[in-house]
Amino acid sequence: MDRHGNAWQSLPMTTKDIAISRNDGLGRYELLLDGDLVGIAEYEVEPDDSVALTHTQMEPDYRHQGYSSRLAKYAVDDIISGGGRIKPYCTYMAAYLRKHPEYSHHVSWPQD
């Protein structure tokens, strides 16, 4: 009930169709919302079979809504499932991995 004694009306939540995939041809993970590319996480496979995460970018209208962390989780889980080690050169990916210590045994921190 609101302050006037009226029952709250439940409005349907709008949800966007989220698709995340790896694009080997462009060396990046891609996050699409309703078919529009709004975020990327670039990577490079290194000679030792580790994967360097080099750059993450999200369109400004979609920042601070949890999309970047969903993209990061997908990328990290994909690399691990393929048996690779993660080298976070990207500051966003490094921060994500520091917040998620459950991945620490799969991370090789780059030397400064």
C-alpha positions in Angstrom: 0.0 0.0 0.0 1.2 3.5 -0.7 0.8 6.4 1.7 -2.8 7.0 0.4 -3.9 3.5 1.2 -3.9 2.4 -2.5 -2.5 -1.0 -3.4 0.8 -0.9 -5.2 0.5 -1.7 -8.9 3.1 -4.1 -10.1 4.6 -3.0 -13.4 6.2 -5.5 -15.6 10.0 -5.3 -15.6 11.6 -4.8 -18.9 14.5 -7.1 -19.6 17.0 -7.0 -22.4 18.1 -10.1 -24.3 21.7 -10.6 -23.2 24.1 -12.6 -25.3 27.8 -13.0 -24.5 30.2 -14.8 -26.8 33.8 -15.2 -27.8 34.8 -13.8 -31.2 38.1 -15.5 -32.1 38.3 -13.6 -35.4 38.5 -10.2 -33.6 40.2 -11.5 -30.4 37.5 -10.4 -28.0 34.5 -11.3 -26.0 31.3 -9.5 -26.9 28.2 -8.5 -24.9 25.1 -7.8 -27.0 21.9 -6.4 -25.6 18.9 -6.9 -27.9 21.3 -7.6 -30.7 23.3 -4.5 -30.2 27.0 -4.7 -29.4 27.5 -2.7 -26.1 30.6 -4.2 -24.5 33.8 -5.9 -25.4 36.7 -7.5 -23.6 39.8 -7.9 -25.8 42.3 -10.7 -25.4 45.4 -12.2 -26.8 46.5 -15.8 -26.6 50.2 -15.9 -25.5 52.8 -18.4 -26.5 52.6 -20.2 -23.1 48.8 -20.7 -23.7 47.9 -18.1 -21.2 45.3 -15.5 -22.2 46.1 -11.8 -21.7 43.0 -9.7 -21.1 44.1 -6.4 -22.6 41.1 -4.1 -22.7 37.5 -3.9 -21.6 35.0 -1.3 -22.9 31.3 -0.8 -22.3 29.1 1.8 -24.0 28.5 4.7 -21.6 24.8 4.1 -21.4 25.4 0.6 -20.1 28.1 1.3 -17.5 27.4 0.7 -13.7 24.6 -1.7 -14.4 26.4 -5.0 -13.9 27.0 -5.7 -17.6 30.8 -5.3 -17.3 31.0 -7.9 -14.5 28.8 -10.3 -16.5 31.2 -9.9 -19.4 34.2 -10.4 -17.2 32.8 -13.5 -15.5 32.0 -15.0 -18.9 35.5 -14.3 -20.2 37.2 -15.7 -17.1 35.1 -18.8 -17.0 35.6 -19.4 -20.7 39.4 -19.1 -20.4 39.5 -21.5 -17.3 37.2 -24.0 -19.0 39.7 -24.1 -21.9 42.5 -24.8 -19.5 44.1 -21.4 -19.9 45.7 -19.1 -17.3 44.6 -15.5 -17.1 46.9 -12.5 -17.4 44.9 -9.4 -16.5 46.6 -6.4 -18.2 43.3 -4.5 -18.3 42.6 -2.5 -15.1 38.9 -3.5 -15.1 39.7 -7.2 -15.4 42.4 -6.9 -12.7 40.0 -5.3 -10.3 37.3 -7.9 -11.1 39.8 -10.7 -10.4 40.9 -9.1 -7.1 37.2 -9.0 -6.0 36.8 -12.7 -6.9 39.6 -14.6 -5.1 38.0 -17.9 -6.1 39.8 -17.4 -9.5 43.2 -16.6 -7.9 44.7 -20.0 -8.7 44.0 -19.4 -12.4 45.7 -16.0 -12.6 49.2 -15.1 -13.5 49.7 -11.4 -12.6 51.7 -9.5 -15.1 55.0 -8.1 -13.9 55.1 -4.4 -13.6 
